[in-house]
Amino acid sequence: MQNCDGLCEIEEERDQTSSVNGDSAFGIDGADHSNDVYVAVGRGPSSVDAVAWALRHTVTPSTSAVYLVHVFPEVHYIPTPLGKLRKSQVSAEQIESYMSQERRKRRDMLGKYLNMCQAYQVQAETLLIESDIITKAVVDLIQVLNIKSLIVGTSKSSLRSRKKGSSSSKADQIYKNAPMYCEVKIVCEGSEVSPINRTAAATPSPVHGNSNVATLEGPTACGDEDSSSCTCFSRKFI
């Protein structure tokens, strides 16, 4: 594992060859990461609550780092004066201009969370995942990185919908499908809330060759975004 001056993107690939064992507390670098804390973050206020709660309740002297995990959608269309057009219909300059704006928005958003961690004197690093399916990307990441502790935020409106049985939030879906070895805590407005029942389907599942699981790319993925702290992975984990 090595550090770099940009936000690392974790890209989805289909060609995978090996798997990660959920029973091990050690990463591929041989270091003990069992006390690391991961927080799923987005643009909403529930993410601010999740980070604040994690800093107050889960960070200990043995915590080596807090990892801020953000999933952002793949770009299929580019806004233009004529409306949204497919990437294949616009110039490379238009694509880069739009991508640059999106990177700037992510940088500003993540900077807010990094500053919160800095105020607590906690080392924080960022992980970016490009995926259109947020919950699957996070659950896949748990298996890839053997994550033991994950905090996710949810809104009051999502809790109300859960009580009515009309829908389940992204936080609930992550909790329900995460491997049993990962402790997923759901936070709403500064307080931990009771999760839904975790089903037997949430047992650890090895990541096999054709599964669409996130892989961690090396330094080449880090050059486009600036950040005070990021983690680069020089090899694929799966």
C-alpha positions in Angstrom: 0.0 0.0 0.0 1.3 3.4 -0.8 0.2 7.0 -0.7 -0.3 9.5 -3.5 -1.6 13.0 -4.1 -4.9 12.1 -5.7 -8.1 10.2 -5.1 -7.9 6.6 -6.1 -10.6 5.3 -8.3 -11.8 1.7 -7.8 -13.0 0.5 -11.1 -15.3 -2.4 -11.9 -13.9 -5.2 -14.1 -15.3 -8.5 -15.2 -12.1 -10.5 -15.6 -11.1 -11.7 -12.1 -8.9 -14.6 -11.2 -8.5 -15.1 -7.4 -10.5 -14.5 -4.3 -10.3 -12.9 -0.8 -10.9 -15.0 2.3 -13.3 -13.3 4.7 -11.7 -15.0 7.7 -8.4 -13.2 7.6 -7.9 -9.9 9.4 -4.8 -9.1 7.3 -4.7 -7.2 4.0 -2.6 -8.2 1.0 0.2 -6.0 2.3 0.5 -8.3 5.4 -0.5 -5.6 7.8 -3.3 -6.0 10.4 -6.3 -3.9 9.3 -8.8 -5.4 11.7 -9.2 -2.0 13.5 -9.6 0.1 10.5 -12.9 2.0 10.2 -14.8 2.5 6.9 -17.5 5.1 6.4 -19.7 5.2 3.3 -20.2 8.8 2.3 -22.3 10.7 -0.2 -23.5 14.3 -0.7 -26.3 14.2 1.8 -26.4 15.3 5.5 -26.8 11.7 6.6 -23.1 11.2 5.6 -22.0 14.1 7.8 -23.8 12.4 10.7 -22.2 9.0 9.9 -18.7 10.5 9.8 -19.2 12.4 13.0 -20.7 9.3 14.8 -17.8 7.2 13.6 -15.2 9.6 14.9 -16.9 9.8 18.3 -17.8 6.1 18.8 -15.6 3.8 16.7 -12.2 5.4 16.5 -9.8 4.0 19.1 -6.0 4.4 19.7 -5.5 1.2 17.8 -7.4 2.5 14.7 -4.8 3.1 12.0 -7.1 5.0 9.6 -10.6 6.0 8.8 -11.5 5.2 5.2 -14.1 7.4 3.5 -15.8 5.3 0.8 -17.7 7.1 -2.0 -19.5 5.5 -4.9 -20.2 7.7 -7.9 -22.1 6.8 -11.1 -20.5 6.0 -14.4 -20.8 8.7 -16.9 -22.9 7.7 -19.9 -24.3 11.1 -21.0 -22.7 14.6 -21.2 -24.9 17.7 -20.6 -24.8 20.1 -23.6 -26.9 23.1 -24.8 -28.8 20.6 -26.8 -29.6 18.4 -23.8 -27.8 15.3 -22.6 -25.9 13.4 -25.3 -24.1 10.1 -25.2 -20.4 10.3 -24.7 -19.9 9.0 -28.3 -21.8 12.0 -29.6 -19.6 14.7 -28.1 -16.0 15.8 -28.4 -13.2 14.7 -26.1 -12.9 18.3 -24.9 -16.6 18.4 -23.8 -16.2 15.1 -22.0 -13.1 16.3 -20.1 -14.7 19.5 -19.2 -17.7 17.7 -17.6 -15.5 15.1 -15.9 -13.3 17.9 -14.5 -16.4 19.6 -13.0 -17.5 16.3 -11.4 -14.1 15.7 -10.0 -14.1 19.1 -8.5 -17.5 18.5 -6.8 -16.2 15.2 -5.4 -13.0 16.8 -4.2 -15.0 19.6 -2.4 -17.4 17.1 -0.8 -14.7 14.7 0.4 -12.6 17.6 1.7 -15.4 18.4 4.1 -15.2 14.9 5.6 -11.4 14.9 5.6 -11.4 18.2 7.6 -13.7 16.5 10.1 -11.2 13.7 10.6 -8.4 16.1 10.8 -10.2 18.0 13.6 -10.2 14.7 15.5 -6.5 14.2 14.7 -7.4 11.0 12.9 -5.7 9.8 9.7 -8.2 9.6 6.9 -8.0 8.3 3.5 -10.5 8.2 0.6 -11.6 5.4 -1.7 -13.6 6.1 -4.8 -15.7 3.5 -6.6 -17.2 4.1 -10.0 -20.4 2.1 -10.2 -24.1 2.6 -11.1 -25.1 0.2 -8.3 -24.1 1.8 -5.0 -25.1 -1.0 -2.6 -23.5 -3.8 -4.7 -20.3 -1.8 -5.0 -20.1 -1.3 -1.3 -20.9 -5.0 -0.5 -18.3 -6.1 -3.1 -15.7 -3.8 -1.5 -16.3 -5.3 1.9 -15.3 -8.7 0.5 -12.4 -7.3 -1.5 -10.8 -5.4 1.4 -12.0 -7.8 4.1 -13.7 -4.8 5.9 -14.6 -5.6 9.5 -16.3 -2.3 10.4 -18.5 -0.1 8.2 -20.7 2.8 9.2 -23.4 4.1 6.8 -25.8 6.9 7.3 -29.5 7.0 6.6 -32.2 9.7 6.7 -35.4 9.9 8.8 -37.5 9.6 5.7 -35.8 6.3 4.9 -36.6 5.0 8.4 -40.2 6.0 8.0 -40.4 4.2 4.7 -38.9 1.1 6.4 -41.5 1.2 9.1 -44.2 1.3 6.6 -42.7 -1.6 4.7 -42.7 0.4 1.5 -39.0 0.2 0.8 -35.6 -0.3 2.3 -32.8 2.2 2.3 -29.4 1.8 0.8 -28.0 1.4 4.3 -30.5 -1.4 5.0 -29.6 -3.1 1.7 -25.9 -2.9 2.6 -26.5 -4.3 6.0 -28.7 -7.1 4.7 -26.2 -8.3 2.1 -22.9 -7.7 3.8 -20.8 -10.7 5.0 -21.5 -11.7 8.6 -17.9 -10.9 9.6 -18.4 -7.2 8.8 -20.1 -5.2 11.5 -22.3 -2.7 9.7 -23.7 0.2 11.9 -26.5 2.4 10.6 -26.6 6.0 11.8 -29.4 8.5 11.6 -29.1 12.1 12.9 -26.2 11.3 15.2 -27.6 8.1 16.7 -27.2 4.4 15.9 -30.5 2.8 14.7 -31.6 -0.8 14.8 -31.0 -2.5 11.5 -33.3 -4.8 9.7 -32.9 -8.6 10.2 -29.8 -9.9 8.4 -30.6 -12.9 6.4 -28.7 -16.1 5.8 -27.8 -14.8 2.4 -25.3 -12.4 4.1 -22.8 -15.1 4.8 -19.3 -14.5 3.3 -19.2 -15.4 -0.4 -15.9 -15.8 -2.3 -15.3 -13.6 -5.2 -15.1 -15.7 -8.3 -13.8 -15.1 -11.8 -16.9 -13.8 -13.6 -18.3 -11.7 -10.8 -18.5 -8.0 -11.4 -16.5 -7.0 -8.4 -14.5 -3.9 -7.8 -10.8 -4.2 -8.2 -8.2 -1.7 -6.9 -6.0 -0.1 -9.5 -2.6 1.4 -9.0 -1.0 4.8 -9.2 -2.3 5.4 -12.8 -5.8 6.0 -11.3 -4.7 8.7 -8.9 -3.5 11.5 -11.0 -6.7 13.4 -11.8 -8.0 14.4 -8.4 -6.3 16.3 -5.6 -6.7 15.3 -2.0 -4.8 15.7 1.3 -4.9 12.0 1.8 -5.6 9.0 -0.4 -4.7 5.3 -0.7 -3.3 3.9 -3.8 -3.1 0.1 -4.5 -0.3 -1.0 -6.7 -1.8 -4.4 -7.5 -5.2 -6.0 -7.9 -6.7 -7.6 -4.9 -8.8 -10.1 -6.8 
